[in-house]
Amino acid sequence: MSADIERAQSRIAALEHVGQEFQTLLKNIEGLRDSLAEAQSLVTRYEALSRPPERRHASVATENVEPELPEQKETPPRPRKRPRQSSTVSKLSSDTPQPLSTQTGRNQSEVDWGDDIIKILDGELDDTLDIARHVGLGADPMLYTGKWYKRAQIHAVLGGNRQSVISKQANLKPDKGGRLGVQHIAMFAVISNPRVPTEPGANGEAFLGLTHEATIGTVGGISDIFEVFSDRSHQSSKDNVWKYMGTYRFTRAAPLTVREWKSLSDKVQESYATITRDRLHSGEDIPVIKKKYLSGEYKCPRLKLTCIGFHRTLQAHFGTAYKL
């Protein structure tokens, strides 16, 4: 009977979570619609300003040098070719994320747009040309060109605790992460969180919520918006490297069931049992902690990670700080 009640409660919690995510999705769609209209306007302005003077005044020059022609029968004007849009414009005007393979063969104007993003950071261009802090859902070609960085390099730019998964705004450097508009960052190791995003824009979940971390993703708790980094290695190493995944909303979900816990690999169970021992300071041995998770006495907390966008300026900043 208790197992049935537990399953029913878990299903109710899951349905409530789906409802919350649906409401959040509706709000995100409205926000993206406004951002798209503004972005398209700014890109049009940028292309008009960046057009070479000889092209802008070509029609005027032609009128000045061509002799007046005798009156002839009118013919329909030839359709003018539309200027080729940059990959950024194509990205903003498409509902479907473009694969990386479509970015080959870019012309010079498209490459310059990426350079302009970096120039914005140096104050060389009007920051209004940075069309949106967060743009689009799903795979973004600019992110796939990003590099892997050592954790020391990431914290040198943003600040924060190098030993903690979560670095709150108060721990970030005001002149670095604060200037970039970063509120909180999360550094996930795949060895203890095998379900976190490992490709930019992918959704996932994290086993995060022991002690003070239990308020993350809850009403009135720590802010639920984080810039997420995931490592490349499946085992701990001082030489490990990390990549920026995007901006994510964290939502508290029901903890793992005993069955879900058993589905995790021995390595993951061992790693999380070690984290539990270090966080709870209970003095329990790792085998004892693992048995408590297997029996359901201990429950592994869970957060849903939903990608809501990408911090383009942050990504460009790392490309400027570390030209690897």
C-alpha positions in Angstrom: 0.0 0.0 0.0 2.8 2.4 0.9 4.5 1.7 -2.4 1.2 2.6 -4.3 0.9 5.8 -2.3 4.5 6.7 -3.1 3.9 6.1 -6.8 0.7 8.1 -6.8 2.4 11.0 -5.0 5.3 10.8 -7.5 2.8 11.0 -10.5 1.0 13.9 -8.9 4.2 15.8 -8.4 5.2 15.0 -12.0 1.9 16.3 -13.4 2.2 19.5 -11.3 5.8 19.9 -12.7 4.6 19.5 -16.3 1.9 22.2 -15.7 4.5 24.6 -14.3 6.9 23.9 -17.3 4.0 24.5 -19.7 3.2 27.9 -18.1 6.9 28.8 -18.2 7.1 27.8 -21.9 4.2 30.1 -22.8 6.0 33.0 -21.1 9.2 32.2 -22.9 7.5 32.1 -26.2 6.0 35.6 -25.7 9.4 36.9 -24.6 11.1 35.3 -27.6 8.5 36.9 -30.0 9.3 40.4 -28.7 13.1 39.7 -28.8 12.8 38.5 -32.4 11.1 41.6 -33.6 13.6 43.8 -31.8 16.5 41.8 -33.1 15.4 41.9 -36.7 15.0 45.7 -36.4 18.5 46.0 -35.0 20.1 43.7 -37.6 18.4 45.7 -40.4 19.8 48.9 -39.0 23.3 47.3 -38.7 23.3 46.1 -42.3 22.1 49.6 -43.5 24.9 51.3 -41.6 27.6 48.8 -42.7 26.7 48.9 -46.4 29.6 50.4 -48.4 29.0 54.1 -49.5 29.5 53.3 -53.2 26.7 50.7 -53.0 24.4 53.0 -51.1 24.8 55.8 -53.7 25.2 53.7 -56.8 21.8 54.6 -58.2 22.4 58.3 -57.8 25.8 58.1 -59.6 24.2 56.1 -62.4 21.6 58.8 -62.9 24.2 61.5 -63.1 26.3 59.8 -65.9 23.8 58.1 -68.1 22.4 60.2 -71.0 18.7 60.8 -71.3 17.1 58.0 -73.4 14.3 58.6 -75.9 10.9 57.7 -74.7 10.3 54.0 -75.0 7.6 51.5 -74.3 7.5 50.8 -70.6 8.7 47.4 -69.5 8.2 45.7 -66.2 11.2 46.5 -63.9 13.6 43.6 -63.3 13.3 42.2 -59.7 16.1 43.3 -57.5 18.1 40.7 -55.8 17.6 40.5 -52.1 20.9 41.0 -50.1 22.2 37.8 -48.6 21.4 37.7 -45.0 24.0 36.8 -42.4 23.9 33.5 -40.5 22.8 35.6 -37.5 19.7 36.9 -39.3 18.9 33.5 -40.7 19.1 32.1 -37.1 16.7 34.8 -35.7 14.1 34.4 -38.5 13.9 30.6 -38.4 12.0 28.5 -36.0 14.3 25.6 -36.6 17.9 25.8 -35.3 20.3 25.5 -38.2 22.9 22.6 -38.1 26.5 23.5 -37.9 27.1 22.1 -41.5 25.0 24.9 -42.9 27.5 27.5 -41.6 30.2 26.6 -44.1 31.0 28.8 -46.9 30.1 32.0 -45.0 31.0 35.3 -46.7 33.1 38.0 -45.1 30.1 40.0 -43.8 29.0 37.0 -41.8 32.5 36.6 -40.2 32.6 40.4 -39.4 29.4 40.1 -37.5 31.0 37.6 -35.1 34.0 40.0 -34.8 31.6 42.9 -34.0 30.2 40.9 -31.0 33.8 40.9 -29.6 34.3 44.6 -30.4 31.2 45.4 -28.3 33.0 44.0 -25.2 35.9 46.4 -25.9 33.6 49.4 -26.2 34.3 49.9 -29.9 30.7 49.5 -31.0 27.3 50.6 -29.7 26.1 47.9 -27.3 22.6 48.1 -29.0 24.1 46.0 -31.8 24.4 43.1 -29.4 20.9 42.1 -30.6 19.9 40.0 -27.5 21.5 38.6 -24.3 19.7 35.3 -24.8 18.8 34.3 -28.3 16.8 31.2 -29.3 16.3 27.7 -28.0 18.2 24.7 -29.1 21.6 24.3 -30.8 23.4 27.6 -31.6 26.3 27.5 -34.1 28.2 30.1 -32.2 28.3 27.9 -29.1 29.6 24.9 -31.0 32.6 26.8 -32.0 33.3 27.5 -28.3 36.4 26.0 -26.6 36.9 23.8 -23.6 38.4 25.7 -20.6 40.0 24.6 -17.4 38.0 25.5 -14.3 40.7 27.9 -13.1 40.3 29.9 -16.3 36.5 30.1 -15.9 36.8 31.3 -12.3 39.5 33.7 -13.3 37.0 35.4 -15.5 33.8 35.1 -13.4 35.0 34.6 -9.8 33.2 32.1 -7.6 34.2 29.1 -5.5 36.4 26.6 -7.4 35.4 23.7 -5.1 31.6 24.2 -5.2 29.1 23.2 -7.8 27.1 26.4 -7.4 28.6 29.9 -7.2 26.1 32.6 -6.2 26.1 36.2 -7.4 27.7 37.4 -4.2 30.7 35.2 -4.8 31.3 36.4 -8.4 33.6 39.2 -9.3 31.6 42.5 -9.7 34.0 43.7 -12.3 33.9 40.5 -14.3 30.8 38.2 -13.9 28.7 41.2 -12.6 29.7 43.3 -15.6 28.6 40.5 -18.0 25.2 40.3 -16.2 25.9 36.8 -14.8 23.9 36.0 -11.7 24.8 32.5 -10.8 26.9 29.7 -12.3 26.8 25.9 -12.0 29.8 23.7 -12.7 28.7 20.1 -13.2 30.9 17.0 -13.2 29.5 14.2 -15.3 30.9 11.6 -12.9 28.3 12.5 -10.3 25.7 14.0 -12.5 25.4 11.8 -15.6 22.2 13.4 -16.8 23.3 17.0 -17.0 23.5 18.6 -20.5 26.7 17.7 -22.3 25.8 19.6 -25.5 24.9 23.3 -25.6 21.1 23.8 -25.6 20.3 20.3 -24.4 18.0 19.8 -21.4 18.7 17.5 -18.5 18.6 17.0 -14.8 21.0 17.2 -11.9 21.3 15.5 -8.5 21.6 18.6 -6.5 19.8 19.5 -3.2 21.7 18.4 -0.1 21.9 20.8 2.8 21.8 24.4 1.7 21.3 23.4 -1.9 17.8 22.2 -1.2 16.4 25.7 -1.8 17.6 25.9 -5.3 14.7 25.8 -7.8 12.1 26.4 -5.2 9.9 29.4 -4.6 11.7 31.9 -2.3 15.0 30.0 -2.7 18.2 30.8 -4.5 17.5 32.3 -8.0 16.5 29.5 -10.4 18.5 31.0 -13.4 22.0 29.7 -13.9 24.8 29.8 -16.5 25.7 26.1 -16.8 29.1 24.5 -17.5 29.7 20.8 -17.9 32.9 18.9 -18.0 34.2 16.6 -20.7 35.7 13.9 -18.6 33.7 11.1 -16.9 36.3 10.9 -14.1 37.7 13.4 -11.7 41.0 15.0 -12.8 42.8 18.2 -12.2 43.4 18.4 -15.9 39.6 18.3 -16.7 38.1 20.9 -19.0 34.6 22.5 -19.2 32.3 24.0 -21.8 29.5 26.6 -21.5 26.2 24.9 -22.1 23.8 27.9 -21.9 21.4 29.7 -19.6 19.2 27.3 -17.7 16.1 27.4 -15.4 16.4 25.0 -12.5 13.1 23.5 -11.2 12.9 21.3 -8.1 11.4 17.9 -9.0 10.6 14.7 -7.0 13.7 12.9 -5.8 14.9 9.7 -7.4 12.9 6.6 -6.6 14.8 3.5 -5.3 14.4 2.0 -8.8 15.9 5.0 -10.5 18.8 5.0 -8.0 19.5 1.4 -8.7 19.6 2.2 -12.5 22.6 4.4 -11.9 26.1 3.0 -12.4 28.2 1.8 -9.5 30.6 4.7 -10.2 27.9 7.3 -10.0 26.4 5.8 -6.8 29.9 5.7 -5.2 30.6 9.3 -6.3 27.2 10.6 -4.9 27.6 8.6 -1.7 30.9 10.4 -1.2 29.3 13.7 -1.8 26.6 12.8 0.7 29.2 11.9 3.4 31.1 15.2 2.9 27.9 17.3 2.9 26.1 15.7 5.9 29.2 15.2 8.0 27.5 12.1 9.4 30.7 10.1 9.8 29.1 7.2 8.0 31.1 4.9 5.8 30.4 5.0 2.0 28.9 1.4 2.0 26.5 2.4 4.8 25.3 5.5 2.8 24.9 3.4 -0.3 22.7 0.9 1.5 20.5 3.8 2.8 20.0 5.0 -0.7 19.1 1.5 -1.8 16.6 1.1 1.0 15.0 4.5 0.4 16.0 5.9 3.7 18.1 8.5 1.8 16.6 10.0 -1.3 18.7 11.5 -4.1 17.4 15.0 -4.8 16.7 16.1 -8.4 16.6 19.3 -10.4 15.1 19.7 -13.9 17.4 21.8 -16.1 15.7 23.6 -18.9 17.6 25.6 -21.4 16.0 29.0 -21.9 18.7 30.7 -24.0 22.4 31.5 -24.5 24.5 34.3 -23.1 26.2 35.3 -26.3 28.3 38.0 -24.7 29.7 35.6 -22.1 30.6 33.1 -24.8 32.3 35.9 -26.8 34.1 37.1 -23.7 35.8 33.7 -23.2 36.9 33.7 -26.8 38.5 37.1 -26.2 40.1 36.3 -22.9 41.6 32.9 -24.0 42.5 32.8 -27.7 43.1 29.0 -27.7 
